[in-house]
Amino acid sequence: MQLNLEELTSSKNLLAFSAGVDSTALFFLLKENNISFDIAIVNYNLREQSKQEVEYAKYLANKFNKKIYLKEVNLSGSNFEKKARDIRYSFFEKIIKENNYKNLITAHQLNDKLEWFLMQLSKGAGLVELLGLQRVQKKQNYTIIRPLLDICKDELENYLKKNDIKYFVDQSNYENKYKRNYFRHKFSNEFLNEFKNGVSNSFKYLQSDLNSLNIDFEPIFKQKKLYIFKKTNDNNLNIKVIDKHLKKIGILISKAQREEIIKQKESVISNKIAVCLIDKYIWICPYIKEPMKKEFKEYCRKNKIPKLCRSYIYKENIKIDIF
């Protein structure tokens, strides 16, 4: 099984582990390829089996000399999937920050990619959103690497069985009350079983089309929490840049908010982030209110610095060199 692991060879890596098919297969594939990594696991205490999964994670960590990070939570109520994801990634990001990991490795595979595609398609989405599961995804302080995105779940399960490797099956994966499971069992699994090669090739073609759009997601200026991007004449591309950056800092915006950003040109998102499309630039920074000197206000006026960004720039004494 061939994997592209070039970003992981000389980095400090953390594997998101669950003891299921995908993450267990990835654990041993990384080990086979001499990739250095530690593991993190979250126990939501919803199933009796989860205790066994944690013990298995501890066993593997001890046997193969890996650090293991464990979070125990008691999760209940509605919207479980979102709550679980928020808890999980908050935990991972805390570990990454405190221990200087560069990459978070996740075991998303081709079935997950198709499920995501179908879920986004059902809600109404553009090309960027439909292809939201990328092999490499840059976050603010780390990078998510998904090495298994071209491999289907059946291949991973066959690999584990062939090598007599223990793994667990989460029975909640068969409950259609979770939206992802509905798409998995109603559509994606059977479709992949029959059309795997076509689906895999289609994702490659779509990714090439997305790359051809030449969207520049990198800021031309960055200092502290101020980011300045080049603005294009295509508002659809501009909103893609804004949306991607806001996701990096943990903010998801609705269709209505996207439309408001384009219409107003200067907006405050979630009462804390200023997003401005002024002249040739897109400005994104924390929104604060701070008294400013008259000379600084004049400097901002002359250089067309957005009003909503001025207080933050003034408070942080940021010198902008794009003019």
C-alpha positions as CSV (number, residue, x, y, z in Angstrom):
1,M,0.0,0.0,0.0
2,Q,1.7,3.2,-1.3
3,L,1.3,6.4,0.8
4,N,2.6,9.9,0.2
5,L,4.3,10.7,3.6
6,E,6.9,13.2,2.5
7,E,5.7,16.0,4.9
8,L,6.0,13.6,7.8
9,T,9.5,12.3,7.4
10,S,11.4,14.9,9.4
11,S,8.6,16.4,11.5
12,K,7.1,16.0,15.0
13,N,3.8,14.3,14.3
14,L,0.7,13.5,16.3
15,L,-1.7,10.8,15.2
16,A,-5.4,11.1,16.0
17,F,-6.2,7.5,17.1
18,S,-9.5,5.7,17.9
19,A,-8.5,2.0,17.7
20,G,-10.9,1.6,14.7
21,V,-10.1,0.2,11.3
22,D,-8.7,3.4,9.8
23,S,-6.5,4.8,12.6
24,T,-5.2,1.3,13.5
25,A,-4.2,0.6,9.9
26,L,-2.6,4.1,9.7
27,F,-0.7,3.4,13.0
28,F,1.0,0.4,11.5
29,L,1.5,1.9,8.0
30,L,3.3,4.8,9.6
31,K,5.4,2.5,11.6
32,E,6.3,0.4,8.5
33,N,7.4,3.5,6.8
34,N,9.6,4.6,9.8
35,I,7.5,7.7,10.5
36,S,8.0,9.1,14.0
37,F,4.7,9.9,15.7
38,D,2.8,9.9,19.0
39,I,-0.9,9.3,19.5
40,A,-3.9,11.0,21.1
41,I,-7.3,9.4,21.8
42,V,-10.6,10.8,23.2
43,N,-12.9,8.5,25.2
44,Y,-16.5,9.9,25.2
45,N,-17.7,7.2,27.6
46,L,-20.7,6.4,25.5
47,R,-20.0,2.7,25.0
48,E,-18.6,-0.1,27.2
49,Q,-16.2,-1.0,24.4
50,S,-14.5,2.4,24.5
51,K,-12.6,1.4,27.7
52,Q,-11.1,-1.5,25.7
53,E,-10.2,0.8,22.9
54,V,-8.3,3.1,25.3
55,E,-6.5,0.1,26.8
56,Y,-5.5,-1.1,23.3
57,A,-4.2,2.4,22.6
58,K,-2.1,2.3,25.8
59,Y,-0.8,-1.2,24.9
60,L,0.3,0.0,21.4
61,A,1.9,3.1,22.8
62,N,3.8,1.1,25.4
63,K,4.8,-1.6,22.9
64,F,6.1,0.7,20.2
65,N,7.5,3.5,22.5
66,K,4.9,6.2,21.7
67,K,3.7,9.0,23.9
68,I,0.0,8.8,24.4
69,Y,-2.4,11.6,25.3
70,L,-5.8,10.7,26.6
71,K,-8.9,12.8,27.2
72,E,-11.9,11.4,29.2
73,V,-15.2,13.2,28.7
74,N,-18.9,12.4,29.4
75,L,-20.8,13.7,26.4
76,S,-24.6,13.8,26.2
77,G,-27.4,15.8,24.6
78,S,-28.2,16.7,21.0
79,N,-25.8,17.5,18.1
80,F,-23.4,14.9,19.4
81,E,-21.2,14.8,16.2
82,K,-20.4,18.5,16.3
83,K,-19.8,18.5,20.1
84,A,-17.5,15.5,19.8
85,R,-15.6,17.0,16.9
86,D,-15.1,20.4,18.8
87,I,-13.9,18.6,21.9
88,R,-11.6,16.3,19.9
89,Y,-9.9,19.1,17.9
90,S,-9.6,21.4,20.9
91,F,-7.8,18.6,22.7
92,F,-5.5,17.9,19.7
93,E,-4.7,21.6,19.4
94,K,-3.9,21.9,23.1
95,I,-1.4,19.0,22.8
96,I,0.1,20.4,19.6
97,K,0.7,23.8,21.2
98,E,2.1,22.5,24.5
99,N,4.4,19.9,22.9
100,N,5.4,21.7,19.6
101,Y,4.0,19.1,17.2
102,K,4.1,20.3,13.6
103,N,1.5,17.9,12.0
104,L,-1.8,16.3,13.1
105,I,-2.2,13.0,11.1
106,T,-5.8,11.9,10.7
107,A,-7.1,8.6,9.2
108,H,-9.7,9.9,6.8
109,Q,-10.0,7.7,3.8
110,L,-11.7,7.6,0.4
111,N,-15.1,6.6,1.9
112,D,-14.9,9.6,4.2
113,K,-14.1,11.9,1.3
114,L,-17.1,10.7,-0.7
115,E,-19.4,11.0,2.4
116,W,-18.2,14.6,2.9
117,F,-18.8,15.3,-0.8
118,L,-22.4,14.0,-0.6
119,M,-23.1,15.8,2.6
120,Q,-22.0,19.1,1.1
121,L,-23.8,18.4,-2.1
122,S,-27.0,17.9,-0.2
123,K,-26.7,21.3,1.5
124,G,-25.6,23.3,-1.6
125,A,-21.9,23.9,-2.0
126,G,-19.2,25.1,-4.4
127,L,-16.1,23.3,-5.5
128,V,-14.0,24.3,-2.6
129,E,-16.5,23.0,-0.1
130,L,-17.2,19.8,-2.0
131,L,-13.5,19.0,-1.9
132,G,-13.2,20.1,1.8
133,L,-11.2,17.0,2.8
134,Q,-7.7,17.8,1.5
135,R,-4.6,15.6,1.9
136,V,-2.8,18.6,3.3
137,Q,-4.7,21.4,5.2
138,K,-2.8,24.3,6.7
139,K,-4.1,25.5,10.1
140,Q,-3.0,28.5,12.0
141,N,-0.4,26.8,14.1
142,Y,-0.1,23.3,12.6
143,T,-0.9,21.2,9.5
144,I,-3.4,18.4,9.1
145,I,-2.1,15.5,7.0
146,R,-4.5,12.9,5.6
147,P,-2.4,10.2,4.0
148,L,-5.2,7.7,3.3
149,L,-7.6,9.8,1.2
150,D,-7.0,7.7,-2.0
151,I,-7.5,4.4,-0.1
152,C,-10.9,2.9,0.6
153,K,-12.0,1.4,3.9
154,D,-12.1,-2.2,2.5
155,E,-8.4,-2.0,1.6
156,L,-7.5,-0.9,5.1
157,E,-9.6,-3.7,6.7
158,N,-8.0,-6.3,4.4
159,Y,-4.5,-5.0,5.3
160,L,-5.3,-5.5,9.0
161,K,-6.8,-9.0,8.5
162,K,-3.8,-10.0,6.3
163,N,-1.4,-8.9,9.0
164,D,-3.4,-10.3,11.9
165,I,-3.7,-6.9,13.5
166,K,-6.3,-6.3,16.2
167,Y,-8.8,-3.5,15.7
168,F,-12.2,-2.4,17.0
169,V,-15.5,-1.8,15.3
170,D,-17.6,1.1,16.7
171,Q,-21.2,-0.1,16.6
172,S,-22.5,3.5,16.6
173,N,-21.1,3.7,13.0
174,Y,-24.2,1.7,12.0
175,E,-26.8,4.1,13.6
176,N,-28.5,6.2,11.0
177,K,-29.4,8.8,13.5
178,Y,-26.0,10.4,12.7
179,K,-26.1,12.2,9.4
180,R,-22.7,10.9,8.2
181,N,-23.8,7.3,8.8
182,Y,-27.0,7.9,6.8
183,F,-24.9,8.9,3.7
184,R,-22.4,6.1,4.4
185,H,-25.0,3.3,4.4
186,K,-27.5,4.7,2.0
187,F,-25.1,5.8,-0.7
188,S,-21.3,6.0,-0.4
189,N,-20.4,2.4,0.6
190,E,-22.3,0.6,-2.1
191,F,-21.3,3.2,-4.7
192,L,-17.6,2.8,-3.9
193,N,-17.8,-0.9,-3.9
194,E,-18.9,-0.7,-7.6
195,F,-17.2,2.4,-8.8
196,K,-14.1,2.9,-6.7
197,N,-11.6,3.6,-9.5
198,G,-13.9,6.1,-11.2
199,V,-14.6,7.9,-7.9
200,S,-10.9,8.1,-7.1
201,N,-10.1,9.4,-10.6
202,S,-13.0,12.0,-10.5
203,F,-11.6,13.4,-7.2
204,K,-8.2,13.8,-8.9
205,Y,-9.7,15.6,-11.9
206,L,-11.8,17.9,-9.6
207,Q,-8.7,18.7,-7.5
208,S,-6.9,19.6,-10.7
209,D,-9.8,21.9,-11.7
210,L,-9.7,23.5,-8.3
211,N,-5.9,24.0,-8.5
212,S,-6.4,25.6,-12.0
213,L,-8.6,28.3,-10.4
214,N,-5.3,29.6,-9.0
215,I,-6.8,30.9,-5.7
216,D,-4.0,32.4,-3.6
217,F,-4.8,31.5,0.0
218,E,-1.6,32.9,1.3
219,P,-1.5,36.4,2.8
220,I,0.7,39.0,1.3
221,F,1.2,40.5,4.8
222,K,0.9,39.0,8.2
223,Q,1.8,40.4,11.6
224,K,0.4,39.2,14.9
225,K,-3.3,38.5,14.1
226,L,-3.6,40.9,11.1
227,Y,-3.7,39.2,7.7
228,I,-3.9,41.0,4.4
229,F,-4.7,39.1,1.2
230,K,-4.8,40.2,-2.4
231,K,-8.3,41.0,-3.6
232,T,-9.5,39.9,-7.0
233,N,-12.3,41.2,-9.3
234,D,-14.1,37.9,-8.6
235,N,-16.1,38.1,-5.3
236,N,-16.6,34.3,-5.5
237,L,-12.8,33.8,-5.2
238,N,-12.5,36.5,-2.5
239,I,-15.1,34.8,-0.3
240,K,-13.2,31.5,-0.7
241,V,-10.1,33.1,0.7
242,I,-12.0,34.7,3.6
243,D,-13.9,31.5,4.3
244,K,-10.7,29.4,4.3
245,H,-8.9,31.8,6.6
246,L,-11.8,32.0,9.1
247,K,-12.0,28.2,9.3
248,K,-8.3,28.2,10.2
249,I,-9.1,30.3,13.3
250,G,-12.1,28.2,14.2
251,I,-14.9,30.4,12.7
252,L,-17.5,29.0,10.3
253,I,-19.6,31.5,8.3
254,S,-23.1,31.0,6.9
255,K,-24.2,31.7,3.3
256,A,-26.0,34.8,4.7
257,Q,-22.8,36.0,6.3
258,R,-20.8,35.5,3.1
259,E,-23.4,37.6,1.2
260,E,-23.2,40.3,3.9
261,I,-19.4,40.5,3.7
262,I,-19.5,41.0,-0.1
263,K,-22.4,43.6,0.2
264,Q,-21.1,45.6,3.1
265,K,-17.3,45.5,2.3
266,E,-16.6,46.0,6.0
267,S,-18.1,43.5,8.5
268,V,-17.6,42.2,12.0
269,I,-18.0,38.4,12.3
270,S,-19.1,36.8,15.6
271,N,-18.6,40.2,17.3
272,K,-14.8,39.6,17.3
273,I,-13.3,39.4,13.8
274,A,-13.2,42.3,11.3
275,V,-13.3,41.3,7.6
276,C,-12.9,44.1,5.0
277,L,-12.6,44.2,1.3
278,I,-11.1,47.6,0.5
279,D,-9.4,48.7,-2.7
280,K,-6.9,46.0,-3.7
281,Y,-6.9,44.1,-0.5
282,I,-8.8,41.8,1.9
283,W,-8.1,42.6,5.6
284,I,-8.8,40.2,8.4
285,C,-8.0,40.9,12.1
286,P,-9.5,41.0,15.6
287,Y,-12.2,43.7,16.1
288,I,-11.5,46.0,19.0
289,K,-12.3,49.5,20.0
290,E,-9.3,51.6,21.0
291,P,-8.8,55.4,21.1
292,M,-6.4,56.6,18.4
293,K,-4.2,59.6,17.9
294,K,-5.2,62.1,15.2
295,E,-2.0,61.5,13.2
296,F,-2.6,57.8,13.0
297,K,-6.2,58.3,11.8
298,E,-4.9,60.5,9.0
299,Y,-2.3,57.9,8.1
300,C,-5.1,55.3,7.9
301,R,-7.2,57.6,5.7
302,K,-4.4,58.3,3.3
303,N,-3.5,54.6,2.9
304,K,-7.1,53.3,2.8
305,I,-6.8,51.2,5.9
306,P,-10.3,49.9,6.8
307,K,-12.0,51.6,9.7
308,L,-12.8,48.3,11.5
309,C,-9.1,47.3,11.5
310,R,-7.6,50.6,12.7
311,S,-7.9,50.1,16.4
312,Y,-6.2,46.7,16.3
313,I,-3.4,47.9,14.2
314,Y,-2.9,51.0,16.4
315,K,-3.0,49.0,19.7
316,E,-0.5,46.4,18.4
317,N,1.7,49.1,16.8
318,I,1.8,47.2,13.5
319,K,3.8,48.7,10.7
320,I,2.3,47.8,7.3
321,D,4.7,47.6,4.3
322,I,2.3,46.9,1.4
323,F,1.8,50.5,0.4
